Amino acid sequence: MSLWTVHAARAHLSDLVARAERGEEIVIARAGVPAVRIVPYTAHAEAPRVPGSAKGELSVPDDFDDPLPPELLAAFR
């Protein structure tokens, strides 16, 4: 792990990105306190979404689109 100030990291960003891509952990500190960490991006191999996969798990009440009660509607005015 290497610790960098914001000012130094700004000046050497391309180098820091390359080092992180090679697996090095880069930490950027603000006022001596670690604030962020630069890590390589890894794409997640997610399964494609399937339409209708939650069928039967959700329900919409019959009064879903009824007008709001006056006391609740007044709270939005």
N, C-alpha and C positions, 0 to 999 in steps of 0.2 A: 504494500500500500504506500502510495506517495501522497503527501499533503501539499496542496498549493493554495496560495492566496487568490482571491478573485482577480486582482490586478495581474498577477503572473499568469493565471489560467487564461485570461483574455488574450494575452500576448502570445501564448503557446497552444491555443486551442487545437489546431490541426495536429500537432504532435501528440497532445494528450488523447485525442480521439484515436489516433493510430495505436498508441500504447494500450488503450482500453480494448481495442479490437484484438490485440494480441493476448489479452487476458489479464493485464495488470489492473489493479483496482486504483482508481484515481479519486481522491477526495478533495473537494474545494471548500476552503474555510473562509468565513467572514468574521473579521475581528478575532481571529484565532480559534473560533469555534467551528467545528465541522458542520457544513450546511448541506452539501449535496455530494453524491457519488456518481461518477461516470462509469457505466458498465456497458458492455456490448449488447446490441439489440439482438434478440433471438425471436424469430417468427414462430409462433405457436401453430402447430399442425392441428387445427381445430377441424372437427367433422363439419361438413356443410349443414346449414340449418335446414330442417325439414318442416315445411308448412303443415300445420295441424298437429304437431307433435304433443301439444298440451291439451288436445281435445278431451273433454270430460273432466278436466282438472279445475276449470274456472266456471263461474256462473255469473250471469248478469241479472240482477233483480228486475222484476216486471215494472217497478216504478222508477227505473233508472233515469228516464228522460222526463219525469214529471216536474212541474214547476217547483222551485224551492219554497219552503214555508216562509211566510212574511218576516218572521224574526231573524231567520238566517239570511234572507235576501237583504234585509236592512243593514246587516254587518258589512256588506260590500259597497254601501253607498257612502 
